Amino acid sequence: MNIRRDDTVLVISGNDKGKRGRVLRVIPEQDRLIVEGIRMMKKHTKPTQRDPQGGIVEREAPIHASNVMVIDPHNDEPTRIGKKRLDDGRNVRVAARSGEMIDSE
């Protein structure tokens, strides 16, 4: 999977189409991501000692990786991701649209 935690992504399909968010968690076994503020679901929680009130909590649900595109940090547009090997042997992610490196290592 070419998307990593803390990448900014644009949702390209579904109910949240057009929204942007930061990737909080990547679940590579299922090709899914948890994106901040995207695909919010309501979870009913019982009262516990930690949360004596209980009630309905809103939280992010996983979204499939094919429904998002990474935002190119250089021109702020959605792009596909390519890979490139540098002269020193490192592999880096490259924006297909601009050709710029996405990894800032």
QUIVENZI-V895410 format. One record per residue. RES is the residue in three letters. SS is DSSP state (h for helix, s for strand, l for the rest). NEAR is the number of other ideal C-beta (glycine too) atoms within 10 Angstrom. D_FIRST is the distance of its C-alpha to the first C-alpha in Angstrom with 2 decimals. Layout:
RES|SS|NEAR|D_FIRST ; RES|SS|NEAR|D_FIRST
This chain:
MET|l|12|0.00 ; ASN|l|12|3.80 ; ILE|l|18|5.70 ; ARG|l|14|7.88 ; ARG|l|11|11.17 ; ASP|l|7|14.10 ; ASP|l|20|12.50 ; THR|s|17|14.85 ; VAL|s|23|13.73 ; LEU|s|19|16.05 ; VAL|s|20|16.31 ; ILE|l|13|17.11 ; SER|l|12|18.44 ; GLY|l|13|20.22 ; ASN|l|9|22.97 ; ASP|l|19|21.43 ; LYS|l|10|20.88 ; GLY|l|8|21.54 ; LYS|l|15|20.92 ; ARG|s|17|18.97 ; GLY|s|22|17.70 ; ARG|s|14|16.03 ; VAL|s|21|12.99 ; LEU|s|14|14.82 ; ARG|s|12|12.49 ; VAL|s|18|8.95 ; ILE|s|12|9.41 ; PRO|l|10|6.62 ; GLU|l|7|9.66 ; GLN|l|10|10.39 ; ASP|l|13|7.31 ; ARG|s|18|9.47 ; LEU|s|27|10.32 ; ILE|s|18|13.82 ; VAL|s|27|15.11 ; GLU|l|13|18.56 ; GLY|l|12|21.27 ; ILE|l|24|19.28 ; ARG|l|20|20.14 ; MET|s|11|22.94 ; MET|s|10|24.63 ; LYS|s|9|27.95 ; LYS|s|10|28.36 ; HIS|s|8|31.93 ; THR|s|12|32.76 ; LYS|l|7|35.93 ; PRO|l|10|38.10 ; THR|l|9|37.57 ; GLN|l|5|39.24 ; ARG|l|6|36.35 ; ASP|l|11|36.42 ; PRO|l|7|39.94 ; GLN|l|7|39.57 ; GLY|l|11|36.69 ; GLY|s|11|35.87 ; ILE|s|8|32.96 ; VAL|s|11|29.90 ; GLU|s|8|27.22 ; ARG|s|10|23.62 ; GLU|s|17|20.11 ; ALA|l|12|18.57 ; PRO|l|17|14.89 ; ILE|s|21|13.68 ; HIS|s|13|11.29 ; ALA|h|19|8.22 ; SER|h|10|10.12 ; ASN|h|19|13.04 ; VAL|s|26|12.08 ; MET|s|18|11.99 ; VAL|s|21|11.79 ; ILE|s|20|15.40 ; ASP|l|21|16.59 ; PRO|l|15|18.65 ; HIS|l|14|21.30 ; ASN|l|11|22.44 ; ASP|l|9|21.05 ; GLU|l|12|19.74 ; PRO|s|17|16.52 ; THR|s|21|14.64 ; ARG|l|12|11.89 ; ILE|s|17|9.92 ; GLY|s|14|11.13 ; LYS|s|10|11.48 ; LYS|s|12|14.99 ; ARG|s|9|17.01 ; LEU|l|10|19.81 ; ASP|l|5|23.35 ; ASP|l|5|23.11 ; GLY|l|6|20.28 ; ARG|l|10|17.41 ; ASN|s|10|14.04 ; VAL|s|14|13.23 ; ARG|s|16|11.16 ; VAL|s|19|13.68 ; ALA|s|21|14.50 ; ALA|l|11|15.47 ; ARG|l|15|18.37 ; SER|l|14|20.10 ; GLY|l|12|18.89 ; GLU|l|12|18.86 ; MET|s|15|16.69 ; ILE|l|20|14.50 ; ASP|l|12|14.42 ; SER|l|6|17.94 ; GLU|l|6|18.57
